[in-house]
Amino acid sequence: MLLEADCVPCILRMSIAALRQLKLDDNAIRVLTEDILETPALRGLNWNTTSAEVIEDVWRIIIKKLGTPDPFRSAKSCHNQKIMDLYPRLQQMVNESADPLYTAVKLAIWGNSIDLMVADASAAFEDSIEGALEAPLSRKNFSAFEKRLKMSHHLVYFGDNAGEIVLDKLFIETIKKLHSAEIVYVVRSVPTLNDATMTDARAIGLDDTVRVIENGVDGPLPGTLLNRCANAVKQEVNRSELIISKGGGNFDTLDEERKHLNKNISFLLLSKCEPYYRHFGVPAYQPIIANF
């Protein structure tokens, strides 16, 4: 999905929310905001791009000014640990469910709520677990997704945020109990926002559950552009019968790429904004499974 007018104020809000969480003073935030506003896409000068690519440009500005490549390392570790503390409870909810896969995918999608727009995202997730299980998720789309799983021998799973990655782990464990597909999980090579890296995958033991590889992208892109990915990722995609994509950044970028791929792609994400509502017809903060 290419950048829309709605994305411009959203990216600016996200940027300022991130800077606030880094405890910068008002003057530093004003200076960084001035630099961020020089980004061509945020001035209406480039619409032929995705929000993830614009955020990459913004994030380069921020990390250059801060002098650190991963300013949210501590916050990501905290998110991972808090959701791991909930893991026994979440696992029990899935195991005792009448439909474990449906419950696990709902939780995995709800994990997409752990983002930089929420000050204490992991706590907010804990408070909303029950509501997550009650949220409407298209049974028709889920059934089509489950059918794809049953027919797939090899699938590639593109992850999104720290904390959320714990819910992916539970979801993958549930898939493996029910289906025999080989699964490869892809994380970011370069830290960006609160997106999961290999450090996060190892911290929660995801690498003990599934093979984890880095995407090989050479910049802080909070999405997936296959032409910028490592050859190892491209090879896994070529082998796969199914791609699972988590989160908005991966959707925005892979939605453009899927037009050139002869692959089944299932997008799992929350409807977080007006463009998603228009595109998917799903109200704000409701779960989405979209199969292409």
N, C-alpha and C positions, 0 to 999 in steps of 0.2 A: 504494500500500500504506500503510495507516494504521499509526501507531505501535504497536509490540508491547512487551511487558514486557522482552524481550531488548534492545530499542533503548536503554533507559534507561542501563544500565551501559556500553553501547558508546559512547554519546554522551559520557558522563563521561570514559571512557578517552581518547577522541579529543581532548576538550578539554584534558585534562591533558598528553597527548602533544604537542599543539600548543604549549602554554605552555612545556613543557620545551625544545622546539626554539627557542623565542624567547629562551632563556637568562635567564628570569626567576628571581629568587631564591625560596627556599622560602616566605618570608613573603608575597611578592606572589602566589605561586600559591595559598596558603591563602586569602588575602583574595578573590581572583577566584573560587575554588571556592565560597566561601560565597555570593557573589552569584549564581553559576551555579545553585546548588542552590535558589535562590528561584524558578527557572523552573517554572511550574505543571505542565507536562507531565512534568518530571523528578521531581515529587513525587506522580505518579499522579493529578493533578487534571484532566487533559485528554488523553483517548485519541483524540478525534476530530480528529486532526491527523497530519501526516507527519513523519518524522524530519528531513527537510530544513527544514521550518518551525521545528522546535524548535532545530535547529542555527543557523538565522538569528537566533533570539532570543539564543542563547548568544553568537554572534559579535558581535552588537551590544554586548553587555556587555563583551566583550574589547576591541574596537576603541575603545570609549568610554574604557576605563581606560588603554589604551596611547596614545591620542591620535593614532593613525595609521589610515587607512582600509584599508591594504594591507600588513600586517606581514610577509607572506611574499613580497613583491615580489622580493627578492634570491634567495630559494630557488627561486621559479618560474623566474627567468631562468637559474639554474644548471641546473635540470632540463631546460629547453628546449635549452640549449647542449649538455649531455651527450648527450641523445638525438639531436640534430642531428649530433653527431660520429659517431654510429653509423649515420647515415642511409645512406651508401654501402653499408655491409655489409648493412643491412636491405633496401635496394632490390635488391641482388644476390640475396639469399635469395628475394625475391618473384619476380623476373624468371626465376630458374633453376628455380623450382618447377614441378612437373607441373600444379599448379592454382593459378595466381597469386592469384586472388580468395580462395580458401580460406585460403591462407597469409597474405595481407594482412589478412583479417578476424580471423584468430587473433592476429596481432601487435597489431592495433588493440585487441582485447579485452584482451590481456595488458598493454597500456599502462595499463589501468585499475588496475593494481597500484601505480602511482606516486601515492601518497597520503600524508597526514599521519601515518598510523600507522607508517610506516617511516622511520627516521631519515635514511638515505641512499637514498631510493627509486629514484633514477635508477641508482645503482650496483647495487642489488638487481635492477633490471630487466635490466641488462646481463648479470649473472651467470646469469639465468634464461631467456635467450632460447631456448636449445636446448630446454629443458624446455617452454617455451611452445608450440613447434611440435609437440611430442609429446603435449601435453595433449589429452584426448578432447573433441571438439566434435561435437555431433550432426550427422551428414551429412544426416539427414532435415530438420532445421530449417534447415540451411544451404541445401539445395536449394530449400526453400520461399522462403527469403529471396532467393536468386538469381533465382528465377522472378519475384518481385515487382520486383526491379531491372529485369529485361528488359521488364516491362510498364509501367514508370514513366517518364513524360516530365519530371516535376518532383518533386524530393524535398527535404525539409528535414532537416538533420542537426544535432541538438543535441549540442554538445561538452561535455566535462567538465573534466579537469584539464590544467594545464600539464605539459609533458613528454609526456603522453599525446597531446596535440594533434599532435605530430610523427607519431605512428603513424596518426592520423586523416588527416593529409596524404598519407601513403603509400597508405593505403586508398582515399582519394578519387581519387588519381592512377590507381590500378589500375582502379577503377570506370570512370573516364572513357576508359580505353583499350579497354574491353570494351563499354561501353554509352553511349548518347547522351543520357542524362538531364541536365537542368539541375539543378544542386545549389546549395543555399543553406546555409551553415554558420552556426550561431548560437552566440555566446559570451555570457558574463555582461557586463552593463553595470556592475554594482557588484562590486568585488572581494570574494571570500569564500573562506576557506581557501586552498587552492592551485589553485582553479578558474581556467580560462583566460579571459582578457579579450581585447579588441581588441589591446592591447599585445603579448600573447603571439602572437596570430595573425600580426601584422605582423613580429614578431621572427624567426619561422621561415619567412616567405614564404608562409604559407597563403593570404593574400589575392591572391597571384599565380596560385594554383591554382584557387581557387573564390571565389565572392562570399561575403563574410563580413559579418554584421550583428550588432548587439548585441540582447539580448533585451528591453531596456527596463524590466526589473523594477527597482523603486525601492528595493530593499534587498539585503543580502548573503545572498540565498537560494541555497543550493547545489543547486538543482533548477529545474524548469520548471513554473510554474503559468500556463497560457495566459491566464487572465483577468487576470493582472498583467503580461502581456507587451505590448510596443508594438504599435500597429495594424499596422505593417509586418510584424511576425512573424505576427500573426494572418492577414494577407492571404496570406502565403507558405504557411502551413499550409492555408488554404482552397483554394489552387491545387494543392496537392500531391496526388499519388497514394500517396506513401509518406513516413512519418516514421521516421528512424533516431534512436534515443535511446541515448546512451552513459552508462554509469555508474549507480551505485546511487541517487544523489540525483535524477537525472532519471527513473529508473524509479519511485521511490516517489511522486513527484508526478504524472508523466504517467500512471501506472497508474490513478490516481483520475480523471484527466481523460478518459482514452480511453473511459470508459463513456458519455460524452456526445458523442463524436466519431464520425463515420462515415468513419474513415480507417484505412488499414493502418498499424500501428506495429510496428517491429521493435526490440526492446530488445537491446543488446549490453553485457554486463557480466560481471564475475567474481562467483562465488558466495562472498561474503565473510563470511556470517553464517548463524546457524541459521534465522532467518525465510526467507532465500532458499533454503536447503536444503529447507525444508518446502514452500515455494511452487513451486519449480522442479524439485525432486527431483535436484538436482545437488550433489555433495559440495563441501566447502570448497575454495576457490581453484581452481575449475575454470571454464572459459569457458562462457558462456551466450549462445545466440541464442534469443529468444522472440518468436514472431510472433503478433500479435493483429489 
